[in-house]
Amino acid sequence: MLRTVEITRYVTPLREGSSLPALVEADDGRQYVIKFRGAGHGEKALIAELIVGEIGRALDLAVPELVLAVLPESIARAESHDEIRDLLGWSIGLNIGLEFVPGALALDLTRMPPEGPDWAADVVWFDDLTINPDRTPRNANLIVGDGRTVLIDHGSALYVHHAWTDPDEHARRPFERIAEHVLLPFAGSIHDAEARLAGRLKPATLDAIVDAVPDEWLRDERFGGIAGERDAYRRYLSARLDARAIWVAEVERARMRVQHAAVA
């Protein structure tokens, strides 16, 4: 599903990101924002970025194209800044890149997004499905470019995979932090969003997305091998989708509370 490119030039670090992503040029002549496997949460963050980003794209949300980005050793060695050189040295090989959106600005969070309330509800539903804690006023990860609102930075989602503690129970649980979602005050019915979106995530679609995760990122020894770890993601996403009646009802109640409070 994903193209593979080779990084040809490290352009600049993007220090607004805690994991020190970077803008690079690749051998296809395009620029990408790279998330490096040598940063904080390692391959787990890259897996979340890939799976959640591709789910967003399957739902027709504006997520930048994702690519697998190969970092050559020669570029890592050439970096003069100690911190960056260390990060690149730990990241030689396969990383993940998001298509760079030039001239993008942060979304104005004081007014209804230009796409309207149905779109806001769709994003809330998507973030609840994927347990994404990073769409709050502190860290909205929404940018406006080319006349549309673009969703970025999904590496903190699916956080169950850092410990895999009771994943079946976790999948059924309402996501409490969704009440802090930056788009909840503007969102239309989450039940209507479910009706629009859930049917787009067929089992074959989820299987293809999980299968796109590179084998070399699947190193969790708890599963006894790559196939077992890959299957854990399939089971969790399927269980989360199957349990949507529980968490959709909860986020709909949160939406009503937030919107009633705003007009009170």
N, C-alpha and C positions, 0 to 999 in steps of 0.2 A: 504493500500500500504506500509506503514512504519511499521517496527518492533518497539516494545517497550522494552526498557531495564531499569534496575534499576542501578543507580550509587552505587558502593560499596566502592570506594576509590577516594578521591580528590588527584591527584598526584602533579600538579604544575600549577600556573597561567601562562598564556601566555601573557606577558606584552606588546608584540608588537601590540596587538589588543586594540583599544580604549575602547572597552566594557568589557575588562578583561575576555576573555574566558579562559578556563582551560582544561588541559589534565586530563582525569579521566579514571578509570577502571570501567567496568560494570559487571553485573552478567552473561554475556555470555562469559567472559574471554577475551574480547577485549578492546582496548583503543579507546577513542573518544575525539575529541575536542568539548567541550560543549559551546554553546551560551546560556546565562542565561536570563530568562524572567525578572529578576530584574534589568538588565542593562539599560542604556540610553533610547533606543526607545522601550523597553519592548516587548510585544507580536508582535508588528508590524514588528520588525526586524526578529523575529522567523518565522512569516508568510512569509515574503519575502524570507528568507533562504529556507524554505520548498518549496514554489511554484516555485521559480526560479531554485533551485537546481534540482527539479524533472522534470521541463521542459528541463533542460540541459541533464538529464539522458535519457529522452524520445527522445532527438535528438542524442543520442549515443555519447555525449561528456563525457569526463572523469571527472565526478563529484563524489567525495567520497560518499559512501552510507550514507544516512541520516536516523537517528533513532530518535524516541521520547524517551527522557531520563528522568526518574523519579529521582528527588533529594530527598532523605529522610531527615527528620528533624534532625535525629541523626548526619548526616555528617555536616550539617550546624552548629549545636551547637558545634561540636568538633574543628572547625577552630579557631586558636589562633590569626590570623591577623585581626585587627578590620575591615579594609575596605573589606576584602574578606568575613569575617563572616557576615557583613551587606548584601553584595550582595547575599550570599547564603541564608540568612534568607528571603530575598525578593523573592527568586527563588524556594522555596520548592514546589515540585510538578513537573509539566511537562515542560521540556525544550527541546532543539533540539541538537542533536549531529551529528558530521561528523566523519566518519571513519578516524582514525589517519593514516597518511602516514609516516612511519618511514624513517629517513634518507633523506627526501626530501630537495631539494635545490631550490633556486629561479631560474626561467628561465633566461638565458642569453638574455637580450633584445637588444644586439648589433648585433645579427645575426638572420637569418631565423630560426624559430622554427623547430625542427626535423620533425614534422608532415607535414610541407610544406604549400604552399600558399592557397590551398583549405581549409585546416583545419583552418588557420588563418581567412579566410573569413567566415567560419561557426561560429567561436567564435564572430566575429564582428556582424554578423547577429543576433545571440542569444542575445548578450548584447544590441543591438538596440531594439529588440523586447521587452525586459524586462526592458528597461530604467535603465541600470546598470552604475552608474558613476564611479565605482571602478576598471576599467581596464586601468589605465593611468600609465605613467612612475613613478609617485609618489606612486602608490598603485596598482600594477599590479594583485595581487592575482592569480598568476600562479606559480605553483611549479612543479619540475620534480622529479618523484619518480617511481621506478619500470619500468624505460625506457619509460615513457610517460609523457606528460604535463597534469597536473591536475588543474582543475578550482575550486577555493575555495572562500568562503566569499561573499555571495550574499545578505547579510542583508540590504544593502543600496539601492537595486534595488526596482522597483515598488514604487518609492517614492510618487507617486500620492496618495497613501492610507493614508498618514499622515494628509491630509486635505480633500481629495476627492473633490477638486475644479474643476468643469467642466470636469469630467472624460472622457466624450465622445469626447470633443474637444481635451483634452490632448492626448487621444489615437491616434488621427489622426495627431498629430504634429510631425514633424521631431525632432529628439533628437540632439540638437546642440553639446552637449559635446562628441558625438561619434567621432567627428573630432580629439579628443585627445587620441583616443584608441591606446593602445600600440602596437597592432598587425596590425593597418591599413597600415603602411609602407610595410608590408610583404604579405598583403592579396591579393588573387586573386579576381575575379569578385564577387561582392556581389549579383548581379542578378543570377549568377550560384549557389551561396550558397542558395538563396531563392528557386530555383528550386529543390535543393537537400533536403531541410529541411522542407519547409512549409507543405508538404503533410503528414509529420509524426505527426503533431499536429491536429489530428481529434478532433471534439467537444467532443467525449466520453473520449479522453485522457485528455483534459483540465478539463472536469468535474470531472474525477477521481482524478486529482491532487488537485483541489480546495476542493473536498470532504474530502481529507486526512488532511486538517487543523483541529486540535482539536477544538471542540465547545468552550472550556474554553478560547481560545485565541481570540475569536470573541466577543469583548465587546464594539464595537463602537456604542454608543447610537443613532447616526444619522440614523441608519437603522431600528430601532425599533425591533431588534431581530437578532438572529443568521442567520436565513435563508436569510434575506434581505442583511446582510453584505456579506455572502457567494456569493449571486447572484451578488453583485457589482464587486467582483473579476472576476466572470465568464464573465460578460458583458464587463469589461475593457479589459481582455485578448482577447476576441473574436473581439472586436472593433479594438484593436491594430493589430491583425493578418489580419483583413479585410482591414486595411488601409496601408498594407505593400508596395503597389506600391508607395505611397508618400514618406515614410521614406527610402525605399531601394534606390530610385532614388537620394535622398539627400546624403546618405552615400556613394553611388557610386561616386558622384561628389567629395565628400571630399577625398575619396581614390585616385582619379586621381590627385587632387591638391597636396596631400601629396607626392605621388610617383613621380610626375613631379618635385616637388621642390627638392626632394632628388637627382635627377640626373642632375639638372640644374647647 
